[in-house]
Amino acid sequence: MNRFAVSISLADGLQQIRIRQMFQAERKHNKNKKASEQSEALLSN
């Protein structure tokens, strides 16, 4: 593999990591949202 191909695969790997982190952050955010909605529902009852 030449240097060009190596740098492309490196950039690809970094992008994959970034996408995975975004997904995890969004899932965490959704969990927090669901949890706060549940606690609000409990408080309003």
mmCIF file of the N, C-alpha and C atoms, coordinates in Angstrom:
data_MODEL
# 
_entry.id   MODEL 
# 
loop_
_atom_site.group_PDB 
_atom_site.id 
_atom_site.type_symbol 
_atom_site.label_atom_id 
_atom_site.label_alt_id 
_atom_site.label_comp_id 
_atom_site.label_asym_id 
_atom_site.label_entity_id 
_atom_site.label_seq_id 
_atom_site.pdbx_PDB_ins_code 
_atom_site.Cartn_x 
_atom_site.Cartn_y 
_atom_site.Cartn_z 
_atom_site.occupancy 
_atom_site.B_iso_or_equiv 
_atom_site.pdbx_formal_charge 
_atom_site.auth_seq_id 
_atom_site.auth_comp_id 
_atom_site.auth_asym_id 
_atom_site.auth_atom_id 
_atom_site.pdbx_PDB_model_num 
ATOM 1   N N  . MET A 1 1  ? 0.841   -1.209 0.000  1.00 0.00 ? 1  MET A N  1 
ATOM 2   C CA . MET A 1 1  ? 0.000   0.000  0.000  1.00 0.00 ? 1  MET A CA 1 
ATOM 3   C C  . MET A 1 1  ? 0.872   1.253  0.000  1.00 0.00 ? 1  MET A C  1 
ATOM 4   N N  . ASN A 1 2  ? 0.530   2.201  -0.808 1.00 0.00 ? 2  ASN A N  1 
ATOM 5   C CA . ASN A 1 2  ? 1.303   3.439  -0.800 1.00 0.00 ? 2  ASN A CA 1 
ATOM 6   C C  . ASN A 1 2  ? 0.771   4.393  0.274  1.00 0.00 ? 2  ASN A C  1 
ATOM 7   N N  . ARG A 1 3  ? 1.495   5.476  0.453  1.00 0.00 ? 3  ARG A N  1 
ATOM 8   C CA . ARG A 1 3  ? 1.136   6.407  1.527  1.00 0.00 ? 3  ARG A CA 1 
ATOM 9   C C  . ARG A 1 3  ? -0.261  6.982  1.343  1.00 0.00 ? 3  ARG A C  1 
ATOM 10  N N  . PHE A 1 4  ? -0.626  7.218  0.088  1.00 0.00 ? 4  PHE A N  1 
ATOM 11  C CA . PHE A 1 4  ? -1.940  7.804  -0.191 1.00 0.00 ? 4  PHE A CA 1 
ATOM 12  C C  . PHE A 1 4  ? -3.053  6.892  0.314  1.00 0.00 ? 4  PHE A C  1 
ATOM 13  N N  . ALA A 1 5  ? -2.938  5.607  0.005  1.00 0.00 ? 5  ALA A N  1 
ATOM 14  C CA . ALA A 1 5  ? -3.952  4.640  0.437  1.00 0.00 ? 5  ALA A CA 1 
ATOM 15  C C  . ALA A 1 5  ? -3.991  4.556  1.957  1.00 0.00 ? 5  ALA A C  1 
ATOM 16  N N  . VAL A 1 6  ? -2.820  4.630  2.584  1.00 0.00 ? 6  VAL A N  1 
ATOM 17  C CA . VAL A 1 6  ? -2.771  4.557  4.045  1.00 0.00 ? 6  VAL A CA 1 
ATOM 18  C C  . VAL A 1 6  ? -3.496  5.746  4.658  1.00 0.00 ? 6  VAL A C  1 
ATOM 19  N N  . SER A 1 7  ? -3.238  6.944  4.129  1.00 0.00 ? 7  SER A N  1 
ATOM 20  C CA . SER A 1 7  ? -3.874  8.130  4.703  1.00 0.00 ? 7  SER A CA 1 
ATOM 21  C C  . SER A 1 7  ? -5.385  8.089  4.479  1.00 0.00 ? 7  SER A C  1 
ATOM 22  N N  . ILE A 1 8  ? -5.817  7.524  3.355  1.00 0.00 ? 8  ILE A N  1 
ATOM 23  C CA . ILE A 1 8  ? -7.256  7.413  3.104  1.00 0.00 ? 8  ILE A CA 1 
ATOM 24  C C  . ILE A 1 8  ? -7.896  6.467  4.114  1.00 0.00 ? 8  ILE A C  1 
ATOM 25  N N  . SER A 1 9  ? -7.270  5.317  4.342  1.00 0.00 ? 9  SER A N  1 
ATOM 26  C CA . SER A 1 9  ? -7.860  4.365  5.285  1.00 0.00 ? 9  SER A CA 1 
ATOM 27  C C  . SER A 1 9  ? -7.830  4.928  6.702  1.00 0.00 ? 9  SER A C  1 
ATOM 28  N N  . LEU A 1 10 ? -6.815  5.738  7.014  1.00 0.00 ? 10 LEU A N  1 
ATOM 29  C CA . LEU A 1 10 ? -6.759  6.376  8.325  1.00 0.00 ? 10 LEU A CA 1 
ATOM 30  C C  . LEU A 1 10 ? -7.921  7.350  8.490  1.00 0.00 ? 10 LEU A C  1 
ATOM 31  N N  . ALA A 1 11 ? -8.134  8.188  7.479  1.00 0.00 ? 11 ALA A N  1 
ATOM 32  C CA . ALA A 1 11 ? -9.231  9.147  7.537  1.00 0.00 ? 11 ALA A CA 1 
ATOM 33  C C  . ALA A 1 11 ? -10.562 8.422  7.640  1.00 0.00 ? 11 ALA A C  1 
ATOM 34  N N  . ASP A 1 12 ? -10.687 7.304  6.930  1.00 0.00 ? 12 ASP A N  1 
ATOM 35  C CA . ASP A 1 12 ? -11.906 6.512  6.975  1.00 0.00 ? 12 ASP A CA 1 
ATOM 36  C C  . ASP A 1 12 ? -12.139 5.977  8.381  1.00 0.00 ? 12 ASP A C  1 
ATOM 37  N N  . GLY A 1 13 ? -11.082 5.487  8.994  1.00 0.00 ? 13 GLY A N  1 
ATOM 38  C CA . GLY A 1 13 ? -11.191 4.967  10.354 1.00 0.00 ? 13 GLY A CA 1 
ATOM 39  C C  . GLY A 1 13 ? -11.611 6.051  11.332 1.00 0.00 ? 13 GLY A C  1 
ATOM 40  N N  . LEU A 1 14 ? -11.035 7.243  11.180 1.00 0.00 ? 14 LEU A N  1 
ATOM 41  C CA . LEU A 1 14 ? -11.390 8.346  12.068 1.00 0.00 ? 14 LEU A CA 1 
ATOM 42  C C  . LEU A 1 14 ? -12.854 8.719  11.905 1.00 0.00 ? 14 LEU A C  1 
ATOM 43  N N  . GLN A 1 15 ? -13.324 8.714  10.662 1.00 0.00 ? 15 GLN A N  1 
ATOM 44  C CA . GLN A 1 15 ? -14.718 9.063  10.419 1.00 0.00 ? 15 GLN A CA 1 
ATOM 45  C C  . GLN A 1 15 ? -15.648 8.030  11.060 1.00 0.00 ? 15 GLN A C  1 
ATOM 46  N N  . GLN A 1 16 ? -15.274 6.754  10.951 1.00 0.00 ? 16 GLN A N  1 
ATOM 47  C CA . GLN A 1 16 ? -16.070 5.687  11.574 1.00 0.00 ? 16 GLN A CA 1 
ATOM 48  C C  . GLN A 1 16 ? -16.164 5.907  13.076 1.00 0.00 ? 16 GLN A C  1 
ATOM 49  N N  . ILE A 1 17 ? -15.022 6.253  13.685 1.00 0.00 ? 17 ILE A N  1 
ATOM 50  C CA . ILE A 1 17 ? -15.002 6.487  15.132 1.00 0.00 ? 17 ILE A CA 1 
ATOM 51  C C  . ILE A 1 17 ? -15.916 7.653  15.477 1.00 0.00 ? 17 ILE A C  1 
ATOM 52  N N  . ARG A 1 18 ? -15.831 8.722  14.705 1.00 0.00 ? 18 ARG A N  1 
ATOM 53  C CA . ARG A 1 18 ? -16.639 9.910  14.974 1.00 0.00 ? 18 ARG A CA 1 
ATOM 54  C C  . ARG A 1 18 ? -18.124 9.578  14.876 1.00 0.00 ? 18 ARG A C  1 
ATOM 55  N N  . ILE A 1 19 ? -18.485 8.809  13.835 1.00 0.00 ? 19 ILE A N  1 
ATOM 56  C CA . ILE A 1 19 ? -19.888 8.430  13.655 1.00 0.00 ? 19 ILE A CA 1 
ATOM 57  C C  . ILE A 1 19 ? -20.356 7.590  14.834 1.00 0.00 ? 19 ILE A C  1 
ATOM 58  N N  . ARG A 1 20 ? -19.519 6.643  15.255 1.00 0.00 ? 20 ARG A N  1 
ATOM 59  C CA . ARG A 1 20 ? -19.896 5.784  16.379 1.00 0.00 ? 20 ARG A CA 1 
ATOM 60  C C  . ARG A 1 20 ? -20.094 6.618  17.639 1.00 0.00 ? 20 ARG A C  1 
ATOM 61  N N  . GLN A 1 21 ? -19.205 7.604  17.856 1.00 0.00 ? 21 GLN A N  1 
ATOM 62  C CA . GLN A 1 21 ? -19.334 8.449  19.044 1.00 0.00 ? 21 GLN A CA 1 
ATOM 63  C C  . GLN A 1 21 ? -20.620 9.262  18.983 1.00 0.00 ? 21 GLN A C  1 
ATOM 64  N N  . MET A 1 22 ? -20.963 9.755  17.789 1.00 0.00 ? 22 MET A N  1 
ATOM 65  C CA . MET A 1 22 ? -22.199 10.520 17.647 1.00 0.00 ? 22 MET A CA 1 
ATOM 66  C C  . MET A 1 22 ? -23.403 9.651  17.983 1.00 0.00 ? 22 MET A C  1 
ATOM 67  N N  . PHE A 1 23 ? -23.390 8.418  17.479 1.00 0.00 ? 23 PHE A N  1 
ATOM 68  C CA . PHE A 1 23 ? -24.497 7.506  17.760 1.00 0.00 ? 23 PHE A CA 1 
ATOM 69  C C  . PHE A 1 23 ? -24.625 7.269  19.260 1.00 0.00 ? 23 PHE A C  1 
ATOM 70  N N  . GLN A 1 24 ? -23.486 7.026  19.918 1.00 0.00 ? 24 GLN A N  1 
ATOM 71  C CA . GLN A 1 24 ? -23.519 6.754  21.354 1.00 0.00 ? 24 GLN A CA 1 
ATOM 72  C C  . GLN A 1 24 ? -24.031 7.968  22.117 1.00 0.00 ? 24 GLN A C  1 
ATOM 73  N N  . ALA A 1 25 ? -23.583 9.153  21.727 1.00 0.00 ? 25 ALA A N  1 
ATOM 74  C CA . ALA A 1 25 ? -24.021 10.367 22.404 1.00 0.00 ? 25 ALA A CA 1 
ATOM 75  C C  . ALA A 1 25 ? -25.522 10.552 22.232 1.00 0.00 ? 25 ALA A C  1 
ATOM 76  N N  . GLU A 1 26 ? -26.021 10.279 21.030 1.00 0.00 ? 26 GLU A N  1 
ATOM 77  C CA . GLU A 1 26 ? -27.448 10.439 20.771 1.00 0.00 ? 26 GLU A CA 1 
ATOM 78  C C  . GLU A 1 26 ? -28.261 9.438  21.582 1.00 0.00 ? 26 GLU A C  1 
ATOM 79  N N  . ARG A 1 27 ? -27.760 8.189  21.655 1.00 0.00 ? 27 ARG A N  1 
ATOM 80  C CA . ARG A 1 27 ? -28.475 7.170  22.426 1.00 0.00 ? 27 ARG A CA 1 
ATOM 81  C C  . ARG A 1 27 ? -28.530 7.578  23.893 1.00 0.00 ? 27 ARG A C  1 
ATOM 82  N N  . LYS A 1 28 ? -27.404 8.088  24.404 1.00 0.00 ? 28 LYS A N  1 
ATOM 83  C CA . LYS A 1 28 ? -27.356 8.517  25.801 1.00 0.00 ? 28 LYS A CA 1 
ATOM 84  C C  . LYS A 1 28 ? -28.350 9.653  26.014 1.00 0.00 ? 28 LYS A C  1 
ATOM 85  N N  . HIS A 1 29 ? -28.377 10.586 25.064 1.00 0.00 ? 29 HIS A N  1 
ATOM 86  C CA . HIS A 1 29 ? -29.278 11.730 25.158 1.00 0.00 ? 29 HIS A CA 1 
ATOM 87  C C  . HIS A 1 29 ? -30.730 11.260 25.169 1.00 0.00 ? 29 HIS A C  1 
ATOM 88  N N  . ASN A 1 30 ? -31.061 10.308 24.294 1.00 0.00 ? 30 ASN A N  1 
ATOM 89  C CA . ASN A 1 30 ? -32.426 9.791  24.245 1.00 0.00 ? 30 ASN A CA 1 
ATOM 90  C C  . ASN A 1 30 ? -32.791 9.101  25.544 1.00 0.00 ? 30 ASN A C  1 
ATOM 91  N N  . LYS A 1 31 ? -31.840 8.365  26.111 1.00 0.00 ? 31 LYS A N  1 
ATOM 92  C CA . LYS A 1 31 ? -32.094 7.693  27.390 1.00 0.00 ? 31 LYS A CA 1 
ATOM 93  C C  . LYS A 1 31 ? -32.381 8.731  28.462 1.00 0.00 ? 31 LYS A C  1 
ATOM 94  N N  . ASN A 1 32 ? -31.573 9.798  28.501 1.00 0.00 ? 32 ASN A N  1 
ATOM 95  C CA . ASN A 1 32 ? -31.767 10.841 29.504 1.00 0.00 ? 32 ASN A CA 1 
ATOM 96  C C  . ASN A 1 32 ? -33.117 11.516 29.312 1.00 0.00 ? 32 ASN A C  1 
ATOM 97  N N  . LYS A 1 33 ? -33.481 11.740 28.052 1.00 0.00 ? 33 LYS A N  1 
ATOM 98  C CA . LYS A 1 33 ? -34.755 12.377 27.756 1.00 0.00 ? 33 LYS A CA 1 
ATOM 99  C C  . LYS A 1 33 ? -35.901 11.510 28.251 1.00 0.00 ? 33 LYS A C  1 
ATOM 100 N N  . LYS A 1 34 ? -35.809 10.216 27.947 1.00 0.00 ? 34 LYS A N  1 
ATOM 101 C CA . LYS A 1 34 ? -36.851 9.288  28.372 1.00 0.00 ? 34 LYS A CA 1 
ATOM 102 C C  . LYS A 1 34 ? -36.937 9.267  29.893 1.00 0.00 ? 34 LYS A C  1 
ATOM 103 N N  . ALA A 1 35 ? -35.792 9.243  30.552 1.00 0.00 ? 35 ALA A N  1 
ATOM 104 C CA . ALA A 1 35 ? -35.766 9.197  32.017 1.00 0.00 ? 35 ALA A CA 1 
ATOM 105 C C  . ALA A 1 35 ? -36.391 10.459 32.599 1.00 0.00 ? 35 ALA A C  1 
ATOM 106 N N  . SER A 1 36 ? -36.075 11.626 32.034 1.00 0.00 ? 36 SER A N  1 
ATOM 107 C CA . SER A 1 36 ? -36.621 12.865 32.578 1.00 0.00 ? 36 SER A CA 1 
ATOM 108 C C  . SER A 1 36 ? -38.117 12.962 32.287 1.00 0.00 ? 36 SER A C  1 
ATOM 109 N N  . GLU A 1 37 ? -38.554 12.434 31.137 1.00 0.00 ? 37 GLU A N  1 
ATOM 110 C CA . GLU A 1 37 ? -39.990 12.422 30.849 1.00 0.00 ? 37 GLU A CA 1 
ATOM 111 C C  . GLU A 1 37 ? -40.720 11.545 31.853 1.00 0.00 ? 37 GLU A C  1 
ATOM 112 N N  . GLN A 1 38 ? -40.123 10.400 32.183 1.00 0.00 ? 38 GLN A N  1 
ATOM 113 C CA . GLN A 1 38 ? -40.742 9.500  33.152 1.00 0.00 ? 38 GLN A CA 1 
ATOM 114 C C  . GLN A 1 38 ? -40.825 10.165 34.517 1.00 0.00 ? 38 GLN A C  1 
ATOM 115 N N  . SER A 1 39 ? -39.760 10.829 34.937 1.00 0.00 ? 39 SER A N  1 
ATOM 116 C CA . SER A 1 39 ? -39.786 11.459 36.257 1.00 0.00 ? 39 SER A CA 1 
ATOM 117 C C  . SER A 1 39 ? -40.777 12.621 36.269 1.00 0.00 ? 39 SER A C  1 
ATOM 118 N N  . GLU A 1 40 ? -40.909 13.346 35.158 1.00 0.00 ? 40 GLU A N  1 
ATOM 119 C CA . GLU A 1 40 ? -41.903 14.416 35.088 1.00 0.00 ? 40 GLU A CA 1 
ATOM 120 C C  . GLU A 1 40 ? -43.305 13.843 35.204 1.00 0.00 ? 40 GLU A C  1 
ATOM 121 N N  . ALA A 1 41 ? -43.538 12.708 34.537 1.00 0.00 ? 41 ALA A N  1 
ATOM 122 C CA . ALA A 1 41 ? -44.847 12.067 34.604 1.00 0.00 ? 41 ALA A CA 1 
ATOM 123 C C  . ALA A 1 41 ? -45.145 11.640 36.036 1.00 0.00 ? 41 ALA A C  1 
ATOM 124 N N  . LEU A 1 42 ? -44.118 11.129 36.718 1.00 0.00 ? 42 LEU A N  1 
ATOM 125 C CA . LEU A 1 42 ? -44.316 10.710 38.109 1.00 0.00 ? 42 LEU A CA 1 
ATOM 126 C C  . LEU A 1 42 ? -44.618 11.920 38.993 1.00 0.00 ? 42 LEU A C  1 
ATOM 127 N N  . LEU A 1 43 ? -43.926 13.025 38.743 1.00 0.00 ? 43 LEU A N  1 
ATOM 128 C CA . LEU A 1 43 ? -44.129 14.215 39.566 1.00 0.00 ? 43 LEU A CA 1 
ATOM 129 C C  . LEU A 1 43 ? -45.513 14.816 39.337 1.00 0.00 ? 43 LEU A C  1 
ATOM 130 N N  . SER A 1 44 ? -46.002 14.751 38.112 1.00 0.00 ? 44 SER A N  1 
ATOM 131 C CA . SER A 1 44 ? -47.284 15.393 37.809 1.00 0.00 ? 44 SER A CA 1 
ATOM 132 C C  . SER A 1 44 ? -48.468 14.573 38.311 1.00 0.00 ? 44 SER A C  1 
ATOM 133 N N  . ASN A 1 45 ? -48.249 13.288 38.609 1.00 0.00 ? 45 ASN A N  1 
ATOM 134 C CA . ASN A 1 45 ? -49.358 12.456 39.102 1.00 0.00 ? 45 ASN A CA 1 
ATOM 135 C C  . ASN A 1 45 ? -49.613 12.698 40.582 1.00 0.00 ? 45 ASN A C  1 
# 
